Amino acid sequence: MSAHPQLSFDEILTSEEVPLHEVTFVVVDLETTGGDRAQDAVTEIGAVKVRGGEVLGEFATLVNPDRGIPPSVVTITGITEAMVVDAPRVDAVLPAFLEFCRGCVLVAHNAPFDIGFLRAACERLGLRWPRPQVVDTVRLARRVLTRDETPNYKLGTLARVLHARTEPVHRALDDARATVDVLHALLERVGSLGLRTLDDLLSHLPDVTPQQRGKRGLADALPNAPGVYLFRGPRDEVLYVGTATDLRRRVRQYFTAGERRSRIKEMVAIAERVDHVECAHPLEAAVRELRLLAAHQPRYNRRSKQPQRAWWVVLTDEPFPRLSIVRTPRPGALGPFSSRGAAADAVEALQAATAVRRCTERISARAPRGRPCALHELGRCGAPCAGLQSAEEYEPEVIAVREVIGGRSAVLLERLRAELDRLSDAQRFEDAAAHRDRLARLVRALDRGQRLAALAAVEELVAARPDGRGGWHLAVVRHGRLAAAGTARRGVPPMPVVEALRASAETVVPGPGPLRGATADEARVVYRWLTTGGTRLVRCSTPWGEPAGAAGSWHAWLDKAVNGRTAYAAVD
């Protein structure tokens, strides 16, 4: 057994005197089909886990990129399409790699390239990027070696200059092994400068501004617990709000080279102190973050500062209702949408499946006056404006819209799918593709709204999620809003804690609209927590269920229709 046990990532970042030889590094290298994260894909992953100069393990695999490999790339790497055709795809490889490097500091040569591809792959697959600390050996070499010692900072050059035992050959594992030798040689150099800990190393890298270094002490008083942190400026104004599973660990990252966002560096330079709100578990932290963003609207945050400003699609209240886009939700509204454009797209899809009128004037049921428009000639409107359609004859179209929004019928979706089949059979492939994408967006919007509305309809729901240490994270949810949060640690009977939480929980008075007054952001966060991670329902005041005709039954069609990929995310 090693004399120095492996430290967890939390321990690495919460101890200021941890020597570098006790830090576990995972040195990673990728080979790809090109340099564009949006267009190209990984073809090989190689990684070496080291601590104190000792190799603890290696990770190496080819990856099927699901696309061709350009000849120019084959010439450089030697990886051909024949070599990767039977290799696992990235969705099978990435979870194993994330487990391999869990709790470690990542190292890469030209880290933005490799880490950028890994993060992009996580985003596409819906995996959580763990946000590890990252050491870039290019930046470290620029800091340590002068131009007199090396003509450039390419991996091959550094491997030769620093006498690496492995020659980099543009294959992932060999290049990772070479980077290990380069890293160790560079760490020997920084040791002579008095740098002994990971904090010392990260602070020494050139991307750390003097303002960042000088304010590292702002994190000292924070606990190693989940919660929300608030950076405050010289006038006590809130500059930035964030959430963390470990407050001290997360805030300390703002004062290292791992923080590269220019606007955040500017914020750190202005900040005078960091306040915090300790939370029972990550769900409470996420909800409190949303509420604090809405309350303070800090200028350095880019998202969720106006959670009430969502868009909804409603049927107007008049004898001949039409679809309208509004800010204030009503019962039976479709939404929420993050933009007016997304709401307008849903309106267009619904109108394509019904004869609901598109004109905006108010039409009297008694004495309509007007002339039929072109839509009437095309058979897309019954022309109630000209008295050619009574309110009773118009009503079935309105009912069809209400039924599909409420999840009680999928007739309109079936009409749209039939039109898609007709366009395909007629070989109008561009029109079919546009129609398919519009239908897919409508299905997502309907399903998202129906799921969140079903949750908001429940007066009270109590749920428990395993905390990973033999205990439970507990939450009381009322009408889609978090009303109370707590924990029952290992060995503590959970039900008395549940009853205490219910007794002290926030009173929630349901508001108007499908979400009963909850914000879309909070309802989404709560829904995701309830439906992932092994969360279990303890009790519900009324059954929590979705209507039988809900858009969720279209999952299989949606996954198949959108290029055969799983492109479905109900609450995102």
ABEGO torsion letter per residue (X at the ends): XBABBBBBAAAAAABAABBAAABBBBBBBBBBAEABAAABBBABBBBBBBBGGBBAEBBBBBBBAGBBBBAAAAAAAGBBAAAAAABBBAAAAAAAAAAAABGBBBBBBGAAAAAAAAAAAAAAAGBBBAGBBBBBAAAAAAAABBAAABABABAAAAAAAAGBABBBAGBAAAAAAAAAAAAAAAAAAAAAAGBABAAAAAAABAABBAAAAAAAAAAAABBBBBEBBBBBBAAGBBABBBBBABAAAAAAAAABAABABAAAAAAAAABABBBBBBBABAAAAAAAAAAAAAAAGBAABABGABAABBBBBBBBBBABBBBBBBABBBBGBBOBBABAAAAAAAAAAAAAABABBABABBBBAABBBEBBBAAAAAGABAGAAAGABBAAAAAAAAAAAAAAAAGABAAAAAAAAAAAAAAAAAGBAAAAAAAAAAAAAAAAAAAAAAAAAAAAABABBBBBBBAGAGBBBBBBBBGGBBABBBBBBBGBBAAAAAAAAAAABBBBBBBBEAAGGBBAAAAAAAAAAAABGGBBBABBABBBBBBAABAAAAAAAAAAABGGBBABBAAX
